[in-house]
Amino acid sequence: MLGIKDLKEELANTSAEIKEMNAMIGKMSENILILSREMANSMREMTSELHETNLSIRDSLKVTSETIQKMSDNFSIALENALSKMTNMSMEVNMKDTILKSLGIDGLIPDFLKKK
């Protein structure tokens, strides 16, 4: 059986071990707090970067949409003008042919001299 002196020594050793464990737990909790702060800062920075990226993408898509709309409008106007000119040219050719036929000189003018 252990004597009182031995028990006292064991208690002192156990107390020292508990103090050492307590110090380790304190150090570990400090490291956890530091890690938690760093993670929070990283998340804030990442959120900010994502927000900036989203704004850039939105602006880019807006410019692309506006450009496509302008191109579509310009194409529609150009197509309208081309169709109008083609209609006018067709009417002019038909009128010239009609006039030449009504005057009876249609066969007298060679095709290469007729303006198209």
Secondary structure, DSSP 8 states (H G I E B T S, - for coil): ---HHHHHHHHHHHHHHHHHHHHHHHHHHHHHHHHHHHHHHHHHHHHHHHHHHHHHHHHHHHHHHHHHHHHHHHHHHHHHHHHHHHHHHHHHHHHHHHHHHHHT-TTTS-GGGS--
